[in-house]
């Protein structure tokens, strides 16, 4: 059987099997019941009393804590505003309003003759998957009255102090496997996969070390990592290793690629959140420029060989990408410290995303395949989130999104622009088209999924 036919058949089987599995479990997935049971077990946590009087000060503090945590988790502005409005209304302050920005939060708690306004900085750090899952549980409990404001504040504080599920060495090793698996999906040779894994170990270690470095130095660290990876790849290319190692230029940098940030920016701009959307777009563009600057600097030091960045070697076989999806899912779950009970669900969403993208690519082409992938994955993540052991939708969506790798195209395009390549515009246009396609896919998928008042992506 030709590889293309095998991939199409396997993708169709995966989508049908996943759909039947989720539909079979849907009647058993009473997520709200599970939320209530978990909230009842929270030590020191109390539900809102039926005769409780509205407390604007306490509600303001709770919404600020929740809003800041959700911003650090990566939720969109519209989602955060909806959550904060629900929490305020549940606490008897339906006239409350919130303005959410990528790095700031303004909340006005109003109602029952009370009015308190506050502002807080947000977006100072990135939460791990285990923390995001606990934030989502807290949000679900707070917006339905299962947690009072004080308990909500205490719970968010405990979430921020959570110890990572896995040690630093394990997370670095996982990043190496993540890079190697992504190299397989990018069409690398075994040499390129090995090189990607090795550079992934170095990059993973650098990323964990950078967590303890002040935020003002993050730009320098980004440039340094991109420079180091590109320097090694360019030296080996000039040494005659062949185009099979080109994936090693992208795979180790996957976590640094701002694809999710740029797509969220397009999503927010399309829904009327102009300030936050423009801010995220500028931040994502700057991240691409920094990565491109590191690559161009490495090229200036050792010289860039005349190699076509868009050319991929032969795949490692029809089964290799399907195995790589599992390795990628396990590795990203460990590196980002996903709860162990959620790993199986993350793998399910990854296989659905990969299968949808394959079929979409065969029928509609590369850019529209990203739309199909996002369209299919969005309701699937909502169904998975309703399972008693399922993760928050954002957790299962993020690894699936990285499989689409829209930032990789932009990285190559920016590097070409900085290097003076007049043909680089096509890569940047392809990146923009991919971001818009994914954003539209998320919007369309959200309209198809019955989220039962659960936050969207």
C-alpha positions, 0 to 999 in steps of 0.5 A, a space after each residue: 500500500 502506498 504511504 499516502 494511502 496508508 496514512 489516509 486509511 490510518 487517519 480515518 480509522 483513528 478519527 472513527 475510533 476516537 469519535 465512537 469512544 468519546 460518544 460512548 463515554 459522553 453519557 458517563 462524563 458528568 463533569 459537573 458532578 465530579 467537580 462538586 465532589 472534588 470541591 467538597 474534598 478541598 481542605 479548608 474550602 467552603 461553598 458560598 452560603 445561601 444566606 451570605 451577603 455580597 462582599 465586594 472586597 472579597 469578591 474583588 480579591 478572588 477575581 483578581 487572583 483567578 484572573 491573574 492565574 488564568 492569564 499566566 495559564 494562557 487563556 484568551 481575554 474573552 474566556 477570562 472576562 466570562 469567568 470573572 463575570 460568572 464569579 462576580 454574579 455567583 457572589 451577588 455582584 452581577 454589575 461587576 466588570 473586568 478589563 483583561 490585558 495580556 499583562 494587567 487586569 482591571 476589575 470593578 466589583 459592583 452590586 448591592 450598593 457596593 463598589 470596589 475597583 482594583 488593578 493587578 499585574 499579571 502574565 509574569 510567569 508560565 504555569 505548568 500543566 498540573 497547575 493549569 489543571 488545578 486552576 481550571 478546577 478552581 474556576 469551575 468550583 468558584 463560578 458555580 458557588 462551590 468555593 467562597 471568595 476566601 477559599 478561592 484565593 487560598 486555592 489559587 495561592 496553593 496552585 502557584 506554590 505547587 511542586 512540579 510533578 517531575 524532577 528537572 533532570 527528567 524534564 530535560 530528558 523528556 525535552 530531548 525525546 520531544 525534539 526527536 519525535 517532532 523531527 520525525 514528524 517534520 520528515 527528518 532522517 535518523 541522523 536528524 532525529 538523533 541531532 534534534 534529540 541531542 540539541 533538545 537536551 541542551 535546549 531543555 536544560 537551558 530553558 529550565 535554568 532560565 526559569 530562575 533568571 530575571 524576566 528582563 534577561 529572557 530576550 538574551 536567553 532566547 537569542 542565545 538558545 537559537 544561536 547555539 542550535 543554529 550554529 551546530 546545525 550550520 556547521 554540520 551542514 557545511 560539513 556535508 551532513 545533508 538536508 536530512 538534519 534541517 529539522 534540528 533547526 526547528 524541533 529543539 526550538 518548538 517551545 520557544 516558537 510563539 505559534 500559540 501566542 500569534 494564533 491567540 492574537 488573531 483569535 482575539 482580534 477577530 472577536 474585537 479584543 483589539 488591544 490584547 490582540 495587538 499586544 500579543 501579535 507584537 509580542 509574538 512577532 518580537 519573539 520570532 525576530 529574536 529567534 531569527 536574530 540568533 539564527 542569522 547571527 550563527 549564519 554570519 559566524 560560520 556561513 549558511 550553506 545553500 540549502 532549501 529550508 522547505 525541502 524534506 527528505 524521505 520519511 522514515 516509514 509509514 509507521 514512524 510518524 504514528 509512533 512519534 505522535 505517542 512519543 511527542 505526547 508522552 514527552 510534552 506531558 512530562 516536560 510540562 508536568 501534566 497530571 499522570 491521569 491526563 496523559 492518555 487523554 492528551 495522547 487521544 487528542 494528539 492522534 485526533 489532531 494529527 489524523 484530521 490534519 492528514 486528511 485535511 491536507 490530502 483534500 484541501 492542502 497545507 494551510 486549510 489542513 490547519 483549519 480542519 485540525 483546529 475545527 476537529 480538535 476544539 470540540 474533542 478537547 471539550 468532550 475530554 475535559 468533561 471526563 472525570 479524569 480528563 484535563 482542562 481543555 487548554 491542556 489537551 489543546 496546547 500539545 495538539 496545537 504544537 503539532 501544527 507548528 505554524 511558528 516554524 514557518 514564521 521562524 524560517 521566514 524571519 530568518 530569511 528576511 534578516 538574512 536578505 532573502 527576497 523570497 522570504 515573504 512567501 514563508 511569512 504569508 504562509 505563517 499568517 494564513 496558517 494562524 488565521 486558519 487555526 483561529 477560524 477553526 477554533 471559533 468554528 469548533 467552539 460553536 460546535 461544542 456544547 461546553 455547558 458554561 465551561 471556559 473556552 480556549 
